[in-house]
């Protein structure tokens, strides 16, 4: 499933990753998809055409090049803008709607986040329950990675706000972004799956900023603001004492 996500990301259709995962579409099933299958999955006509062309251009399974994984201990120092997103009130919502509707809500929420991250050429690193983790500036480098991260975050706030589950009002998201040096590389999770991970203070700061954000807002670190001056309007929240940080942030 991880490889299917990479494939979709490579052709600019990462917004369908959650849908493919929920329908158990692995690489073998991917090669068997036709237009009717994609239509049933809710893929638009233009995107169906792009997908069918990309699937047709895949090398035969027997000729597929081997995947070379980075050693779990290897890493590369890079400046990255890390974005954490959270669906506000998801636990309460799960108690008020049935399981099938909650599944649909999470699918639509994840698709909205994935689509916006892909639009600004970020890397969707993980879905963490109702959370989303994304990197901007790695593996694809951009001089304006910090600005892309903020624009993606603002886009997610708008996109999620347009979702309206049947049993409740519009959804809301809150996000935190921090920029700084990290060590990025492949690490193994508890199930032995290799995933791209950024290690350092920056992801921790982004997570803390997301936790203090109000619904439908984006909180950014000073490091991110310094790289995006003139691009947005800001509200100064002052210095805050955040868990895990010895000095006020």
C-alpha positions as CSV (number, residue, x, y, z in Angstrom):
1,X,0.0,0.0,0.0
2,X,2.9,2.3,0.7
3,X,4.1,1.9,-2.9
4,X,0.7,2.7,-4.3
5,X,0.8,5.9,-2.3
6,X,4.1,6.8,-3.8
7,X,2.8,6.0,-7.3
8,X,-0.2,8.3,-6.8
9,X,2.0,11.1,-5.4
10,X,4.4,10.8,-8.4
11,X,1.6,11.6,-10.8
12,X,0.0,14.4,-8.7
13,X,-3.0,12.4,-7.5
14,X,-2.1,11.8,-3.8
15,X,-5.6,12.9,-2.8
16,X,-6.8,9.4,-3.8
17,X,-4.3,7.5,-1.6
18,X,-6.7,7.1,1.3
19,X,-9.4,5.9,-1.0
20,X,-7.1,3.3,-2.6
21,X,-5.9,2.1,0.8
22,X,-9.5,1.8,2.2
23,X,-10.4,-0.4,-0.8
24,X,-7.3,-2.6,-0.4
25,X,-5.8,-1.7,-3.7
26,X,-2.2,-2.9,-3.7
27,X,0.3,-2.9,-6.7
28,X,-1.2,-6.1,-8.1
29,X,-4.7,-4.7,-8.0
30,X,-3.6,-1.4,-9.4
31,X,-2.5,-3.0,-12.6
32,X,-6.0,-4.5,-13.1
33,X,-8.0,-1.3,-12.6
34,X,-10.1,-0.1,-15.5
35,X,-12.2,3.0,-16.1
36,X,-15.3,1.4,-14.5
37,X,-13.3,0.6,-11.3
38,X,-11.9,4.1,-11.1
39,X,-15.3,5.7,-11.6
40,X,-16.7,3.5,-8.8
41,X,-13.9,4.8,-6.6
42,X,-15.0,8.4,-7.2
43,X,-12.1,9.4,-9.5
44,X,-13.0,12.3,-11.9
45,X,-12.8,11.8,-15.6
46,X,-9.7,13.8,-16.1
47,X,-7.9,12.0,-13.3
48,X,-9.1,8.6,-14.6
49,X,-7.5,9.4,-17.9
50,X,-4.2,10.4,-16.2
51,X,-4.3,7.3,-14.0
52,X,-5.0,4.9,-16.9
53,X,-2.1,6.3,-18.9
54,X,0.3,6.1,-15.9
55,X,-0.8,2.5,-15.1
56,X,-0.3,1.5,-18.7
57,X,3.2,2.8,-18.6
58,X,4.2,0.8,-15.5
59,X,6.8,-1.8,-16.2
60,X,5.7,-5.4,-16.1
61,X,5.7,-6.8,-12.6
62,X,8.5,-9.3,-13.4
63,X,10.6,-6.4,-14.8
64,X,10.0,-3.9,-12.0
65,X,13.3,-2.5,-10.7
66,X,14.3,-3.5,-7.2
67,X,13.5,-1.0,-4.5
68,X,16.6,0.2,-2.6
69,X,15.7,1.1,0.9
70,X,17.9,3.5,2.9
71,X,19.4,2.0,5.9
72,X,17.4,2.8,9.1
73,X,20.5,4.3,10.6
74,X,21.3,6.4,7.6
75,X,20.1,10.0,7.3
76,X,20.5,13.3,5.6
77,X,20.5,16.8,7.2
78,X,18.0,19.1,5.5
79,X,16.0,22.2,6.2
80,X,12.4,21.1,6.2
81,X,9.0,22.8,7.0
82,X,7.0,20.3,9.0
83,X,3.2,20.5,9.1
84,X,0.9,18.8,11.6
85,X,-2.8,18.8,11.1
86,X,-5.6,17.7,13.4
87,X,-9.3,17.2,12.9
88,X,-11.0,19.2,15.7
89,X,-13.5,17.3,17.8
90,X,-13.1,13.9,16.1
91,X,-13.5,11.9,19.3
92,X,-16.8,13.7,20.1
93,X,-17.9,13.3,16.5
94,X,-17.2,9.5,16.6
95,X,-19.7,9.2,19.5
96,X,-22.4,11.0,17.7
97,X,-22.3,9.3,14.3
98,X,-22.3,5.6,13.3
99,X,-19.2,3.8,12.3
100,X,-19.9,3.9,8.5
101,X,-20.4,7.7,8.5
102,X,-17.3,8.2,10.6
103,X,-15.4,6.1,8.1
104,X,-16.7,8.3,5.3
105,X,-15.8,11.5,7.2
106,X,-12.3,10.4,7.8
107,X,-11.9,9.4,4.2
108,X,-13.1,12.8,3.0
109,X,-10.9,14.6,5.5
110,X,-7.8,12.6,4.6
111,X,-8.4,13.1,0.9
112,X,-8.8,16.9,1.4
113,X,-5.5,17.0,3.3
114,X,-3.7,14.8,0.9
115,X,-4.9,16.8,-2.1
116,X,-3.7,20.1,-0.7
117,X,-0.3,18.7,0.3
118,X,0.1,17.3,-3.2
119,X,-1.0,20.6,-4.8
120,X,1.9,22.4,-3.2
121,X,4.3,19.5,-3.8
122,X,4.8,18.5,-0.2
123,X,5.4,15.0,1.0
124,X,2.5,13.3,2.9
125,X,4.5,11.4,5.5
126,X,1.8,9.8,7.7
127,X,-1.9,9.6,8.7
128,X,-1.9,9.4,12.5
129,X,-5.5,8.6,13.3
130,X,-7.2,12.0,12.8
131,X,-3.8,13.7,12.4
132,X,-1.8,14.3,9.2
133,X,2.0,14.8,9.1
134,X,3.6,16.4,6.0
135,X,7.0,17.6,5.0
136,X,7.8,20.5,2.6
137,X,11.3,20.8,1.3
138,X,12.1,17.0,1.3
139,X,12.4,14.8,-0.6
140,X,11.7,17.5,-3.3
141,X,13.6,20.7,-2.5
142,X,11.9,24.1,-3.0
143,X,13.3,27.5,-2.1
144,X,9.9,28.6,-1.1
145,X,9.1,25.4,0.9
146,X,8.0,27.3,4.0
147,X,5.5,29.4,2.0
148,X,4.2,26.3,0.3
149,X,3.6,24.7,3.7
150,X,1.6,27.7,4.9
151,X,-0.4,27.9,1.7
152,X,-1.2,24.2,1.9
153,X,-2.2,24.6,5.6
154,X,-4.6,27.5,4.8
155,X,-5.9,25.5,1.9
156,X,-6.6,22.6,4.2
157,X,-8.5,24.8,6.6
158,X,-10.8,25.9,3.7
159,X,-11.1,22.5,2.2
160,X,-12.0,20.8,5.5
161,X,-14.4,23.6,6.3
162,X,-16.4,22.8,3.2
163,X,-17.0,19.2,4.3
164,X,-20.4,18.8,5.9
165,X,-21.2,15.4,7.4
166,X,-24.9,14.5,7.5
167,X,-25.1,14.2,11.3
168,X,-23.2,17.3,12.2
169,X,-22.1,20.8,11.0
170,X,-19.0,21.6,9.0
171,X,-15.7,20.1,10.1
172,X,-12.7,22.2,11.2
173,X,-9.0,21.6,11.3
174,X,-6.1,23.2,13.2
175,X,-2.5,23.1,12.1
176,X,1.0,23.9,13.3
177,X,4.1,24.5,11.1
178,X,7.8,24.8,12.1
179,X,10.9,25.1,9.9
180,X,14.4,23.9,10.8
181,X,17.2,21.4,10.3
182,X,16.3,17.8,10.7
183,X,17.8,14.4,9.9
184,X,15.6,12.7,7.4
185,X,15.8,9.0,6.3
186,X,14.0,5.7,6.3
187,X,13.0,4.2,9.7
188,X,11.2,1.0,10.5
189,X,7.9,1.2,12.4
190,X,6.7,-1.5,14.9
191,X,5.3,-3.6,12.0
192,X,8.6,-3.6,10.1
193,X,7.4,-1.1,7.5
194,X,10.0,1.4,6.2
195,X,8.8,5.0,6.3
196,X,10.4,8.4,5.7
197,X,10.8,10.2,9.0
198,X,12.2,13.6,10.1
199,X,14.1,13.6,13.4
200,X,14.9,16.6,15.4
201,X,13.3,19.5,17.4
202,X,11.4,20.9,14.4
203,X,8.7,18.1,14.2
204,X,8.2,18.3,18.0
205,X,7.7,22.1,17.7
206,X,5.2,21.8,14.9
207,X,3.2,19.2,16.9
208,X,3.1,21.6,20.0
209,X,2.0,24.5,17.8
210,X,-0.8,22.4,16.3
211,X,-2.0,21.5,19.8
212,X,-2.4,25.2,20.8
213,X,-4.0,26.3,17.6
214,X,-7.7,27.4,17.6
215,X,-10.1,25.6,15.2
216,X,-9.7,26.8,11.6
217,X,-6.3,28.5,12.3
218,X,-2.7,27.9,11.5
219,X,0.1,28.6,14.0
220,X,3.6,28.9,12.7
221,X,7.0,29.1,14.3
222,X,9.2,32.2,14.2
223,X,11.5,30.2,11.9
224,X,8.7,29.8,9.4
225,X,7.5,33.4,9.6
226,X,11.0,34.6,8.9
227,X,11.0,32.7,5.6
228,X,7.6,33.9,4.5
229,X,7.7,37.6,5.4
230,X,5.4,39.7,3.1
231,X,3.4,36.7,1.9
232,X,0.8,36.6,4.6
233,X,-0.9,38.6,7.4
234,X,0.2,37.5,10.8
235,X,-1.2,37.7,14.4
236,X,1.6,37.7,17.0
237,X,0.8,35.2,19.8
238,X,3.8,36.3,21.9
239,X,6.1,33.9,23.7
240,X,4.6,30.7,24.9
241,X,5.9,28.0,27.3
242,X,5.5,24.7,25.4
243,X,5.9,21.2,26.9
244,X,9.3,19.8,26.1
245,X,11.0,23.2,25.5
246,X,13.1,24.7,28.2
247,X,12.8,28.3,26.9
248,X,9.7,30.2,25.8
249,X,8.9,29.8,22.1
